[in-house]
Amino acid sequence: MSLAPPIIYIAITNHGFGHTTRTAAISAEIQRRLPDALLIMVTTAPRWLLEAYIPGDFIHRPRGFDIGVVQSDSLTMDKEATLEKLKEIRRQQNRIIASEVSFIKQNRVSLILADIPPLATQIAKAAGIPCWMVSNFGWDFIYRDWGGEFFDIADWIAECFSDCDRLFRLPLNEPMSAFPNVTAAILILKHLYCSQSV
């Protein structure tokens, strides 16, 4: 009796294309090493961008579970709009989680790999599957420095991150202290290489 191929739900933050290209490169390497794996790319990034990095088949599920930072251009941050969007995501989190858990169970997903949307951990927890994350920073780190109402948002995000089963922490990182299990990792030429657990 052979094992069913793994089905991996790969959630990517909705802030810019940097997270998308990094995670797409990691996804391509997963596909190379596990050619039978089914990748479900969960992001609002355009399919053409994913296809530029991932040579094989994948499912594109256009969903967003975070906002990153609302910007009017590449340099101008709109903190007020960012705060309002984050509050809305927090208010809607139970509906978002329920919808994704239903999808995950219907598709027999065995792992969530996320480039840092905090709700990915809660989706995984509710679905009863592990959540691994990969990044060099968490949104709690960014928002905490903004003060005011962002403190509460940063605490909520850190609480979500505390349910992550494994963080692959990339170079040029902040401490990422909300994560209980951290593995230091480096990226070399689109390949993810892991060192021992930290």
N, C-alpha and C positions, 0 to 999 in steps of 0.2 A: 504494500500500500504506500503510495507516494504522498508526500505532503503537498497541500495546496500552495500555489505561489503566493508570496506575501502581497498584501494590498496595503499601500502606504498613503496616508492622507497627509499632504504636505501643505501646511498653511503658511502664508507669507504676509507680512505686514503690508498695509496699503500706503506706506509712505515712500514715494519715489520708486525708481527702478533699481537702486543699488542692492537692496535686500533681495529683489526678484532675481537679478542676474547672479548673485552669489548663490542663492538657493537652487536656481536652475542648474548651475554648474555642479553642485553637489548631487542634485537629482540625476544628472547625466552620468555621474560616476556610479551612483547606486544602480542605474540601469545597466551600465557596463559590467558591474560585478554580479548583479542579480538579474539576468536578462528576462526571467519569467515574472519578475515583480510588476505589479500594476501600480502606477503612480497616479494619484489624484491630486492635481495641482489646484489648490484653493487660494485664489487671489483675484483681485480685480485688475491686475496687470493684463495687458493684451496678449492673446495667444501667440501672435507673431514674435513677441519678445521671448516667450518660453521656447518656441520652436527654434529660435536662433541658438539656443544652448542645449536643448534636449533632442538628440537625434531620433529616438524611438517614439513609439506611441505613448500617449498619456491622456487622461481625462482632464479637461479644464472645467473647474467648478468656480465660476465668478462670484465670490463671496468676500465680504470684508468684516473683520472682527475688531479692528482698531482703526485709528485715524492717523497716528504719528503726530504730525504737526500740519495744521492748515496753513498754506502759504499762497500768496498772490503771485509770487514769482520765486526764483531760486534763492533769494536772499531775505525776503520779507515774511516774517512769521506773524500769524494772526492768533495771538494767545486767547483772546476772548472767544473766537469761533472754535478754536481747538477745545477749549474747556466745555463749551456747549455740546459739541459733538461727542466728547468723552462722557458727559453726563447722560446723553441719549443712549449711547452704547450700554452704559451701566444699567439704565432703566430697562433696557430691552434684553439684558443678558439671559434671563431665563427662557425667553422665546427663542433667542439665537441658539442657545445650548440645546434646547429640545429639538429644534429643527435639524441641527447637525448630528445629534446623537441618532435620530431616526435614520438619516442618510448613512451614517457609519455602520449601523447595525444591519441595514438592508444590504449593504455592499460588503459586509464581513471584513471591514478594515481591522488590521491587527496592530497598527502603530500610527501615532501622529508624530510627524517631524515638523517643527515650526521655527520659522525665522521671526520670531519674537512677539506675535500677537498674544497678549496675556490670556485671553479667553480660551486659547487652545488647550491650556492645562485643565480648565474646567469642563470643556467638552470631553476630553479624554477621561477625566475622572468620572463623569456621568455615564460615559459609554463603557467604563470598566476596562480600558486599554491604556498602555503606557504612552506618555508624552515626552519626547526628547526635543530639546531646543538647541539652536545654534545661533550665536551672535557674539558681538563684542561689547554690547551694552543692552540695558533694559530701559523701557520707557519710564519706569519709576525714577531712574537716575536723572533723566532729562527733566521730567516734570517737577521733581522735588525742588530743584534750584529756582523754579519760577515762583515758589511761595504761595501764600494765600490759599485759595480753594484747591490749588494743585496738590497741596500736602495730602488731602484726603484721597484724591485720585491716585497719587503715588503709593499711598498705603494700600489701597484696594488692589493695585497692580502687583505690588510686592507680595500680597497675600496670594494672588493667583500664581505668581512665579514660584511660591513656596511649595506648590503641588507638582512642580515639574519633576519627572523621574530622573532625568539626566540632562545637564547643560553641557554642550561642547562649546567652551569659551574660546573665542578667537583672539588673535593678537590685537594690540592697541586697545585693550579693554579697560573698563571700569571694574571695580571689585565684584559686582554682581552678587552681593551677599545675600540676597533674597533666595537664591537657588541652593537647595540642600545638597545636591550631588553634582559636582563640577569636574569635568575632564578638560584639561588644557589641550587645545588643538591648534594646528597651524594650517594655513592654506598655501599650497605651492602649485602654481600652474593649473588652476582649476581642480586640484585634487585635495581632498580632506584627509589629513594625516593626524592621528591622535597619539598623544603621549599618555603616560600613566595618569591615573586619577589624582586630582589635587585635593 
